[in-house]
């Protein structure tokens, strides 16, 4: 059943792309539209993943939980929790210039990771939380192999629905006066203030909005995996990979963010297949080649196409149909 | 309408404005002149809330506004333009105007998702007003150009245009004529006069072009070295020996 395996793998990959696309959309609100250098995506991802896990799992000794709520309640809870965590962080850190914000947000993500690791009452510590319910897994009428495929496909469908909804909601904001105001703030902060815009409040808004989407991404990941452990909150894969996705796809462009997620994830996971085929003594070293590959890709993009694969469209241009998306 | 009381601004040891006081009456066009480095723009920045004065008070419409931020002052009807145009260069000319009106429904995340009809209705109104403003400034032909691509003079007009998109009461114009060619300049003067007469804007105008000052401004305030040298109508100020000295660097003895 080579064909079935391939299909399974494709679906598996597509689910991850969907989850990463949510993270990239969240980052696009923060960086692409508000110019906020958030290097702590992993932290909000973790908050979302754990919140949903606690809300939806069965009771377990030694940690809070046992609420057994439906998955969508967990996902909404994940967004709210990430937003709630983002609020004080934004309130304090958004006053910094962007490079300082980057440093502060890395630090905060590390703090969240340590809390997750050590506060067993909340998160069950290093063992993590397992038994997270996953929607649409029961297909009793199907044979075992196809039932597995069906459950994967069903989860993919859910991810796609969530992603499309998020895309539509974010795109709406970008094209609305809100987006125009954010672009104005990004262009010239002083003038935006002089035109009556409360820049600090608007930045906080964008930071919270983006973080909520990151929390949702974390929740989707946790329910797909059926478990969440501190290892999943690796800044390499949960923060920097997302940054590369957004920059390669085109920051400021929501479709670019999604495309970037797809391209980078495909290269990332294909390179894993390639390195796994090497003899064991090289395989471990080759893992680092993958990191190098991603870094190289970023360099090439920044050198030859800094605006990304899909550059930011000229929003608000009523002649956009004629001149196309290219405005530089 | 606006009262400045003993304003002082220190920049780490350098005193840019040193005890500056004057008042501006409603409906007037006050000219603010003075040699380079007299502290005119610093004074503007303090009035507009971009800088916090080291000491002194600012009262606007009978209210102490010394410590308010620029966006708060904007909502009270105090709008400024910039000496070096601060256009939003990656927004179109039209968008530069459309972003200005305060409290647009579409600036709320909630309305954009749940009250789209209201947002669109408000947008249509703002757009109409923006097109009217562009027509008034004779900028309609560049409505859809990126503001960053406009000429220097057009950017100056756009700065003025932004003040027209809100219910401004007091408008601070920082060198509206600098870098603007003669024809456009005369046009600009007319626009300012119309706004003053028909829309009741009060203006404070920093300008080096004396023709424009003479034509528009009464009273004229001359600043030098961070303080008010003299205040009065144009002829009084121009014939004052201290003013000549400040501008030409001549001593009174030489001038005599």
Interface residues (C-beta under 8 A of the other chain):
Chain A: X169 X172 X173 X176 X177 X178 X180 X181 X183 X184 X187 X188 X190 X191 X192 X193 X194 X195 X196 X197 X198 X199 X205 X209 X314 X316 X317 X318 X319 X327
Chain B: X48 X50 X69 X70 X71 X74 X75 X79 X80 X82 X86 X87 X88 X89 X90 X91 X92 X94 X95 X96 X98 X99 X100 X102 X104 X105 X106 X107 X108 X109 X112 X113 X116 X119 X122 X123 X126 X144 X146 X162 X166
